[in-house]
Amino acid sequence: MIIVHLCGGLGNQMFQYAAGLAAAHRIGSEVKFDTHWFDATCLHQGLELRRVFGLELPEPSSKDLRKVLGACVHPAVRRLLAGHFLHGLRPKSLVIQPHFHYWTGFEHLPDNVYLEGYWQSERYFSNIADIIRQQFRFVEPLDPHNAALMDEMQSGVSVSLHIRRGDYFNNPQMRRVHGVDLSEYYPAAVATMIEKTNAERFYVFSDDPQWVLEHLKLPVSYTVVDHNRGAASYRDMQLMSACRHHIIANSTFSWWGAWLNPRPDKVVIAPRHWFNVDVFDTRDLYCPGWIVL
C-alpha cells in the first residue's frame, strides 16, 4: 500500500496524485490518499481532485496508517521528523521528499510507505504519463461561455499566458518565496513565441485581471480571461490546455495547463526564476523541450 499525503492547491494535488499512482503502479500495489490536511485549511478551493476530475480517492483507515507509520501516525510527529536534524529517526516507511529536484530513490520505493512532498517533476510519473492524461480529464461539461472560448482557441494558433499574483504578493511569507518579478520575462517570452510560431491570439489568465489590464505591457493585443472565479477557477486550466502554445508563470497551475495539452508540436515557455530564494534546484521541474527564459 502506498499512502500519499495530499495538500496545497490543485496543481500541487495533481503532482502528488500522479507521483503516488506511479509509485503504486511500479510495484504493483494499491494507493490511498490522506486528505486530512484539508480539514484544517481553506486554502484556494480545498481538495479539488474529486470535483474537477471525478477521481476516486480511497482514504487510508486508522488501521492502515498505524500499519504503515507506526508511532509516526500523528501529524505532529511527522512534522517534527521532517526537520533535517531528526531525519535519522524517521522509519523507512515515512518517505519525505529530500529535495526539490528529482530524487532517484523514488524509483526504488518498497511497498507500505507514506509519501510526503510535492514531487514537482514529470520524471516522477513519466512511466505512466498516458494513464495520468486519462485520469486528469475534466468531467463537468463546459458552460456556453467557456465552450465558445474553447472553440475559438482551438480554431487558430492560440497562446495561453498565465500571470499569478494573488497570494504570491498579498501574503508576505508567500511573497518572500514565490513573488518573483517577471516583468522582463513576459515580453521576452511573447517575442520568443512570435519568433517560433505563427501565434495569432494570446489569452491572458490571471487571478488578478485588474492588475493585468492596468500594468501588463505586451507587443501584441490579447484577451484577458477573467470570468472563471472561485470554485470555477479550475476552468482556466482547462482552457489553457486547449491553446496550442503556452507561456506559463512560476505556478504549478499553468504548468499543468501546458502539460495537459497533448500536441507534440506545442511550444512551452517557462520562467527560469521560479522562486525568490536560491535554495531550490529547479532543473527537473521543466519538461524536455520546454524553453526556459
C-alpha positions as CSV (number, residue, x, y, z in Angstrom):
1,M,0.0,0.0,0.0
2,I,1.2,3.5,-1.0
3,I,-0.3,6.3,1.1
4,V,0.0,9.8,-0.3
5,H,-0.2,13.0,1.7
6,L,-2.3,15.5,-0.3
7,C,-2.0,19.2,0.3
8,G,-1.9,22.6,-1.4
9,G,-3.8,23.9,-4.4
10,L,-5.0,22.0,-7.4
11,G,-1.6,21.9,-9.2
12,N,0.2,20.5,-6.2
13,Q,-2.6,17.9,-5.6
14,M,-2.1,16.8,-9.2
15,F,1.6,16.3,-8.8
16,Q,1.1,14.3,-5.6
17,Y,-1.6,12.2,-7.1
18,A,0.5,11.4,-10.2
19,A,3.6,10.5,-8.2
20,G,1.6,8.2,-5.8
21,L,-0.1,6.5,-8.7
22,A,3.2,6.0,-10.5
23,A,4.8,4.6,-7.3
24,A,2.0,2.1,-6.8
25,H,2.0,1.1,-10.5
26,R,5.7,0.4,-10.4
27,I,5.5,-2.1,-7.6
28,G,2.0,-3.4,-8.3
29,S,0.4,-2.1,-5.1
30,E,-2.7,-0.1,-4.2
31,V,-2.6,3.6,-3.5
32,K,-4.6,5.6,-0.9
33,F,-4.7,9.3,-0.2
34,D,-4.5,11.0,3.2
35,T,-6.7,14.1,2.8
36,H,-6.7,15.2,6.5
37,W,-4.6,18.4,5.6
38,F,-7.8,19.9,4.1
39,D,-9.8,19.5,7.3
40,A,-7.8,22.4,8.9
41,T,-7.4,24.8,6.0
42,C,-9.5,26.6,3.4
43,L,-6.6,27.3,1.0
44,H,-7.7,28.1,-2.5
45,Q,-10.7,25.8,-3.3
46,G,-9.7,22.9,-0.9
47,L,-9.5,19.4,-2.2
48,E,-10.3,19.6,-5.9
49,L,-9.3,16.3,-7.4
50,R,-12.6,14.6,-6.9
51,R,-14.7,17.5,-8.1
52,V,-12.6,18.5,-11.1
53,F,-11.6,15.1,-12.4
54,G,-14.1,12.8,-10.8
55,L,-11.2,10.8,-9.3
56,E,-11.8,8.2,-6.6
57,L,-9.5,8.9,-3.7
58,P,-9.6,5.9,-1.4
59,E,-8.5,7.1,2.0
60,P,-6.5,5.0,4.5
61,S,-8.2,3.8,7.6
62,S,-6.7,4.4,11.0
63,K,-5.5,0.8,10.9
64,D,-3.8,1.4,7.5
65,L,-2.0,4.5,8.9
66,R,-0.8,2.6,12.0
67,K,0.4,-0.3,9.9
68,V,2.5,1.9,7.7
69,L,3.6,4.7,10.0
70,G,3.6,3.1,13.5
71,A,4.5,5.7,16.1
72,C,4.6,8.4,13.3
73,V,0.9,8.2,12.7
74,H,0.3,11.6,14.4
75,P,0.9,14.6,12.0
76,A,2.8,16.5,14.7
77,V,5.4,13.7,14.9
78,R,5.8,13.7,11.2
79,R,6.3,17.4,11.1
80,L,9.0,17.0,13.8
81,L,10.8,14.3,11.9
82,A,10.7,16.4,8.7
83,G,13.4,18.5,10.1
84,H,17.0,17.9,8.9
85,F,18.4,17.2,12.3
86,L,15.9,14.4,13.1
87,H,15.7,12.8,9.7
88,G,17.8,9.9,11.0
89,L,14.9,8.9,13.4
90,R,12.4,8.5,10.6
91,P,11.2,5.0,9.9
92,K,11.9,3.8,6.3
93,S,8.1,3.8,5.8
94,L,7.9,7.6,6.2
95,V,9.3,8.9,2.9
96,I,9.7,12.7,2.9
97,Q,10.9,14.3,-0.3
98,P,14.5,15.1,0.4
99,H,15.0,18.0,-2.0
100,F,13.1,19.8,-4.8
101,H,14.9,18.3,-7.8
102,Y,14.1,14.7,-8.9
103,W,15.0,12.1,-6.2
104,T,16.3,8.8,-7.8
105,G,15.4,7.0,-4.6
106,F,11.8,7.2,-5.7
107,E,12.5,4.5,-8.3
108,H,13.3,2.0,-5.5
109,L,10.5,2.6,-3.1
110,P,9.2,-0.5,-1.3
111,D,5.6,-1.3,-0.6
112,N,3.9,0.1,2.6
113,V,5.2,3.6,2.6
114,Y,3.8,7.1,3.3
115,L,4.8,9.7,0.7
116,E,5.0,13.3,1.8
117,G,6.2,16.0,-0.6
118,Y,5.3,18.0,-3.7
119,W,7.1,15.8,-6.3
120,Q,7.1,18.6,-8.9
121,S,8.7,16.9,-11.8
122,E,7.3,14.9,-14.8
123,R,10.0,12.4,-14.1
124,Y,8.1,11.0,-11.1
125,F,5.3,9.8,-13.3
126,S,6.7,9.7,-16.8
127,N,6.4,5.8,-16.7
128,I,2.6,6.2,-16.7
129,A,2.1,9.6,-18.5
130,D,-0.6,8.2,-20.7
131,I,-2.5,7.0,-17.7
132,I,-2.2,10.3,-16.0
133,R,-3.6,12.1,-19.0
134,Q,-6.6,9.7,-18.8
135,Q,-7.1,10.4,-15.1
136,F,-6.9,14.2,-15.5
137,R,-9.9,14.6,-17.7
138,F,-12.3,17.4,-16.8
139,V,-15.6,15.7,-16.1
140,E,-18.2,18.5,-16.0
141,P,-19.4,19.9,-19.3
142,L,-18.4,23.4,-20.2
143,D,-20.9,26.3,-19.8
144,P,-21.7,28.1,-23.1
145,H,-19.3,31.0,-22.4
146,N,-16.3,28.7,-21.8
147,A,-17.3,26.4,-24.6
148,A,-17.4,29.2,-27.1
149,L,-14.0,30.4,-25.9
150,M,-12.5,26.9,-26.2
151,D,-13.8,26.7,-29.8
152,E,-12.2,30.0,-30.6
153,M,-8.9,28.9,-29.0
154,Q,-8.8,25.6,-30.9
155,S,-9.7,27.2,-34.3
156,G,-6.4,29.1,-34.6
157,V,-2.8,29.4,-33.4
158,S,-3.6,30.4,-29.8
159,V,-1.2,31.0,-26.9
160,S,-2.1,30.9,-23.2
161,L,-0.2,33.3,-21.0
162,H,-0.6,32.9,-17.2
163,I,0.2,35.6,-14.6
164,R,-0.2,34.6,-11.0
165,R,-0.3,37.2,-8.3
166,G,-2.9,36.8,-5.6
167,D,-1.3,35.1,-2.6
168,Y,2.1,35.4,-4.2
169,F,2.0,39.1,-3.5
170,N,-0.7,39.5,-0.8
171,N,0.8,37.1,1.7
172,P,4.2,38.3,3.0
173,Q,5.5,34.7,3.6
174,M,4.4,33.6,0.1
175,R,5.8,36.7,-1.5
176,R,9.2,36.1,0.1
177,V,9.4,32.7,-1.7
178,H,7.2,33.0,-4.7
179,G,6.8,36.7,-5.5
180,V,9.3,36.7,-8.4
181,D,9.5,39.8,-10.6
182,L,8.6,38.5,-14.0
183,S,8.2,41.9,-15.7
184,E,11.0,41.3,-18.1
185,Y,10.1,37.6,-18.6
186,Y,6.7,38.1,-20.2
187,P,7.7,40.5,-23.1
188,A,10.7,38.3,-23.8
189,A,8.5,35.2,-23.8
190,V,6.0,36.8,-26.1
191,A,8.8,37.8,-28.5
192,T,10.2,34.3,-28.5
193,M,6.8,32.8,-29.0
194,I,6.1,35.1,-32.0
195,E,9.5,34.2,-33.5
196,K,8.9,30.4,-33.2
197,T,5.2,30.2,-34.1
198,N,2.6,31.9,-36.1
199,A,0.8,32.9,-33.0
200,E,-2.5,34.7,-33.8
201,R,-4.2,35.1,-30.5
202,F,-2.9,35.5,-26.9
203,Y,-5.2,34.7,-24.0
204,V,-4.1,36.0,-20.6
205,F,-5.2,34.1,-17.5
206,S,-4.7,35.7,-14.0
207,D,-6.1,35.7,-10.5
208,D,-5.6,39.4,-10.7
209,P,-7.1,40.5,-14.0
210,Q,-7.4,44.1,-12.9
211,W,-3.7,44.3,-12.4
212,V,-3.2,42.8,-15.8
213,L,-5.4,45.4,-17.5
214,E,-3.6,48.2,-15.8
215,H,0.1,47.0,-15.9
216,L,0.7,44.3,-18.5
217,K,2.5,45.8,-21.5
218,L,3.0,43.4,-24.4
219,P,3.9,44.0,-28.1
220,V,0.7,42.2,-29.1
221,S,-3.0,42.5,-28.4
222,Y,-4.5,40.0,-26.1
223,T,-7.7,38.8,-24.5
224,V,-8.0,38.7,-20.7
225,V,-9.9,35.6,-19.5
226,D,-11.4,36.9,-16.2
227,H,-14.8,35.2,-15.7
228,N,-13.8,31.9,-14.0
229,R,-13.8,32.6,-10.3
230,G,-14.0,30.7,-7.0
231,A,-15.0,27.1,-7.4
232,A,-14.9,27.5,-11.2
233,S,-11.3,28.8,-11.3
234,Y,-10.1,25.3,-12.5
235,R,-11.8,26.1,-15.8
236,D,-8.8,28.4,-16.6
237,M,-6.5,25.3,-16.5
238,Q,-8.9,23.5,-18.9
239,L,-8.9,26.5,-21.3
240,M,-5.1,26.8,-21.1
241,S,-4.8,23.2,-22.1
242,A,-6.9,23.9,-25.2
243,C,-4.5,26.5,-26.5
244,R,-1.8,25.4,-29.0
245,H,1.1,27.0,-27.2
246,H,1.9,28.2,-23.7
247,I,3.7,30.9,-21.7
248,I,3.5,29.7,-18.1
249,A,4.0,31.5,-14.8
250,N,6.0,30.2,-11.9
251,S,3.0,28.2,-10.9
252,T,2.0,24.5,-11.0
253,F,-1.4,25.6,-12.2
254,S,-0.2,26.7,-15.6
255,W,2.5,24.0,-15.6
256,W,-0.4,21.5,-15.8
257,G,-2.3,23.7,-18.2
258,A,0.6,23.3,-20.6
259,W,1.3,19.6,-19.8
260,L,-2.3,18.6,-20.4
261,N,-2.1,19.9,-24.0
262,P,-1.3,16.6,-25.8
263,R,0.0,18.3,-29.0
264,P,3.6,17.1,-29.8
265,D,4.4,20.4,-31.6
266,K,3.4,22.7,-28.8
267,V,5.8,25.4,-27.7
268,V,6.0,25.9,-23.9
269,I,8.0,28.8,-22.4
270,A,8.7,28.9,-18.7
271,P,10.4,31.3,-16.3
272,R,13.9,30.4,-15.2
273,H,13.3,32.2,-11.9
274,W,10.6,30.0,-10.2
275,F,11.4,31.1,-6.7
276,N,12.6,34.2,-5.0
277,V,15.1,32.2,-3.0
278,D,18.0,30.1,-4.2
279,V,17.6,27.0,-2.1
280,F,15.6,25.1,-4.7
281,D,17.2,23.3,-7.7
282,T,14.5,23.5,-10.4
283,R,16.4,21.6,-13.1
284,D,13.8,18.8,-13.2
285,L,10.7,21.0,-13.0
286,Y,10.8,21.7,-16.7
287,C,9.8,19.1,-19.3
288,P,12.2,18.2,-22.1
289,G,11.8,20.6,-25.0
290,W,10.4,23.5,-22.9
291,I,12.1,26.8,-23.4
292,V,13.3,28.4,-20.2
293,L,13.9,32.1,-20.1
